[in-house]
Every structure is written in C-alpha cells, then in structure tokens.
Amino acid sequence: MGPMAFQALEVTASDRPEATIVHLKGDVTADAVDRMRRGIAEALSRKPKRLVIDLSQTSFLSSPGLAAMVQALQLSQRAGTSLVLAGANERVRGLFEISRLTDIFRMVPSIDDAVAA
C-alpha cells in the first residue's frame, strides 16, 4: 500500500433559520487545521444559536484537527452556541471514541438530525 492520498480541505458555510452549518469537504490534515479553525470562527462570529459541523464529506481527521474541534466546542460554549457534529463516518467517529470525546460532543447521523436536535 502506498501513502494515503489526502484530499485538500474545502471549508464552506451555509445558513439555515435554526443553525449555521460549516461543511468540511476533504481531509483535515495538520496543514488544513487553520483553514477549518478560521471557518468555524467565522461561523461563530455570526452568533448562531446552533453551529453544525458537517463531517459527512470528511474521511480523515488528524490529531491537530481533533484538538481544533475541542477548541471549537469551548468557543461555542463561551458564545452560548450549541455545537453539533453531523455525518461522521465510522473512521472519524472512531477517532472521537478513542480520544474519549464522544461524551462531550453531540454527534448525529445527518445535518437534518443536527438542525432538529
């Protein structure tokens, strides 16, 4: 097996009446963490009641990426915004489980579940 080819991360945001959604498309490598962090910070600056991070198009999350998620959770709590992670695949979800983070993060199967949660 050759080295895994990472997909460059694209970070976009969309607004719904109930929530702001940050879509992560690609892999959250150590190099891409700042891009993710900026996207989340910008979304939080809109003061949404709920912030949804869409992980459905993400297949890899690095340790720095995981740390940035924890930071995003802390920033959200400080801003009075509820943070929900949506659509994580088994592999990404496994990273949260290994790190014992599934207790502190709210994780749901889809964006629709996150918005309704």
NORSULGI-V788260 format. One line per field, one symbol per residue. ss: DSSP state (2 for helix, 1 for strand, 0 for the rest). burial: + if it has 24 or more other ideal C-beta (glycine too) atoms within 12 Angstrom, else -. A space follows every 50 residues. Layout:
# NORSULGI-V788260
ss->???
burial->???
This chain:
# NORSULGI-V788260
ss->00000000011111100001111110010222222222222222200001 11111110001022222222222222222001111100022222222200 00000111002222220
burial->--------+-+-+-----+++++++++++--++-+++-+++-++---+-+ ++++++++++++--++-+++-++--+----++++++++---++-++---- +---++++--+--++--
